[in-house]
């Protein structure tokens, strides 16, 4: 991962890294609040906007439903 990673970088990395994907799923299963979501990404050096964090929370139940990992 480079010094500046975005939500797009996270999505691509999670598509190919089951450990990262599982870690994120377990985190979302704890029903985090906005501050916790922002902190989770900050700790992992991802630059994620407030709006992106809000969208993740709004859609967290759908994020892992029916996911098919694709080869990018």
C-alpha positions as CSV (number, residue, x, y, z in Angstrom):
1,X,0.0,0.0,0.0
2,X,1.3,3.5,-0.8
3,X,1.2,6.5,1.5
4,X,-2.1,7.8,0.3
5,X,-4.8,5.1,-0.2
6,X,-8.4,5.9,-0.9
7,X,-11.7,4.0,-0.6
8,X,-11.1,2.7,-4.1
9,X,-7.7,1.3,-3.1
10,X,-9.5,-0.4,-0.1
11,X,-12.2,-2.0,-2.3
12,X,-9.6,-3.3,-4.7
13,X,-7.3,-4.6,-1.9
14,X,-10.3,-6.2,0.0
15,X,-11.4,-7.9,-3.2
16,X,-8.1,-9.8,-3.4
17,X,-7.3,-10.1,0.3
18,X,-9.7,-12.3,2.3
19,X,-8.0,-11.4,5.6
20,X,-8.7,-7.7,5.0
21,X,-12.3,-8.4,3.8
22,X,-13.0,-10.7,6.8
23,X,-11.5,-8.1,9.2
24,X,-13.8,-5.4,7.8
25,X,-16.8,-7.6,7.9
26,X,-16.2,-8.5,11.5
27,X,-15.8,-4.8,12.3
28,X,-19.1,-3.9,10.6
29,X,-20.8,-6.7,12.5
30,X,-20.0,-4.8,15.7
31,X,-22.4,-2.0,14.6
32,X,-19.8,0.8,14.7
33,X,-20.7,4.4,14.7
34,X,-19.4,7.1,12.4
35,X,-16.3,7.9,14.5
36,X,-15.4,4.3,14.8
37,X,-15.6,3.7,11.0
38,X,-13.5,6.8,10.3
39,X,-11.0,5.6,12.9
40,X,-10.8,2.1,11.4
41,X,-9.8,3.5,8.0
42,X,-7.5,6.1,9.6
43,X,-5.6,3.4,11.5
44,X,-5.0,1.5,8.3
45,X,-3.9,4.6,6.5
46,X,-6.9,4.9,4.1
47,X,-8.1,8.4,3.3
48,X,-11.9,8.0,3.5
49,X,-14.2,11.0,3.4
50,X,-16.9,11.7,6.0
51,X,-19.5,11.1,3.2
52,X,-18.0,7.7,2.3
53,X,-18.1,6.6,6.0
54,X,-21.7,7.7,6.2
55,X,-22.5,5.7,3.0
56,X,-20.8,2.6,4.4
57,X,-22.9,2.8,7.5
58,X,-26.1,3.4,5.5
59,X,-25.4,0.4,3.3
60,X,-23.5,-1.9,5.7
61,X,-26.1,-4.7,5.5
62,X,-25.8,-4.8,1.8
63,X,-22.0,-4.5,1.5
64,X,-21.3,-8.3,1.9
65,X,-24.6,-9.7,0.5
66,X,-24.1,-11.4,-2.8
67,X,-20.5,-10.4,-3.3
68,X,-18.6,-12.1,-6.0
69,X,-14.9,-11.4,-6.0
70,X,-13.8,-10.4,-9.5
71,X,-10.4,-10.4,-11.0
72,X,-9.4,-6.7,-11.5
